[in-house]
Amino acid sequence: GLQAVVESVRGKNLFFSTNIDEAILEADLIFISVNTPTKMTGMGAGRAANIKNCELCARKIAEIATSNKIVVEKSTVPVRTADAVKRVLASASPFKFQVLSNPEFLAEGTAIQDLQSPS
């Protein structure tokens, strides 16, 4: 299962940390993978995803980064969220950021099996 997958790569090319600033400084590639709840107010309330958490992550990355980075938006978000992330990064940092979108395509209950035996 997931435990075995994590244990096989942990400390090799998969690292976990609670020191966000240090992790941003050391990383070449940063994944933004956050909760995107449904908007409760404003345009799209009750239907659209709230991307505030993605934007907050982008602000933190821009604040801390001291070099160019690749940022991958990896959350369940609307199309063009990567554009919003890119705007935040560009407006708050002198460094260059490549921003990519990597949508989630997991079938509930089969993610590990699909990872181990892709079709």
N, C-alpha and C positions, 0 to 999 in steps of 0.2 A: 504494500500500500504506500501511501504518501510518506510515512515514516522512513521506509527503506529507501525511497527515492532521495529524500533530503539527506539521510545519513551517508549515502554513497557519494555525494558531492559537497557536503558541508566542509568548509575550510579549504577546499580546492578551488572551486569557482563559484561558490555560493556562501555568502557571509551575512550574518545578522548582527545588528547593532542598535542600541538605543541612543547612541551619540550621533544625532542627525547631522550636526555641523561637520564633524570629522568625516562621516561617510560621504557627504557631499564633496568635501575637499579632495578625498582620495579617489572618488569614482570617475570613470570616463563616461559611463553610461548609467543613467538614473531612471528607474521606473517610478511613475506616479500611479499608484494603485490604491485608490481610496474609496470610501463610501460615497455614493452619489444618490442621496435620497430624492424622492419626488418633491418638486417645489410645492410649497404650501401657500405662497402668496405671489401676486404679480402675474404677468403674462405666462400662461402655461400651467398655472396652479392646478395641482391634482393630476397632471399628465406628464409634464416635462421633468427631466432630471435637473437637479440643482448641482451645478458644477463649481460652486464656491470652494469646495475642498481641493479641487484640482488647481484652481487659481491661487489658493493659499500656499499650496506646495510650490508652485512656480515662483511665487514671491520669495519664499524661503530659499529656494535654489539660487535665485538671482542675487539675493542678499549675501549668501555665503560663498558662492563660486569664485575662484580666483583664476579660472582657466575656462576654455571652451569645453562644452559638454554635449553629449547626446541625451535627450530626454524623451522617454517613451511613455505616452499616455496609455495606461492599461487598466481602464475601469469601464464599467457599463455607462457610457456617456453618449450624448447625441453626436451626430456627424458634425465636423468642424470644431470640436472641442480642442483639438490640437492647435487650431488657429488662435483660439483664445489664450491658450497656454503660451504660444509663441509671442503673442502681443505683450503679455505680462512680462515675460523674460526680456524682450527687447526694450521695453520701456524702463526696466529697473536695473539693467546691467550692461556694462560695456563689452562683455564677452559674447562670443557667437554660440548659439544653441541650435543644433539640429533637432527638430521636434517631430517625432513619429507617432503615428496612431497604430496600436496593435489591439484591435477589437477582440473581445472574448467570444470564443466559439466552443464552449464546453457543453457537452450533453450531460445533464444532471445524472449523477450516479455512475458515470463511466469515464471520468477524467483521467484517473490513473491508468486504467486499462487502455484508453486511447493513447496516452503518452508512451506506454511501453510497447504497444503494437499498433502504430499508425497505419491507416489503410491507404 
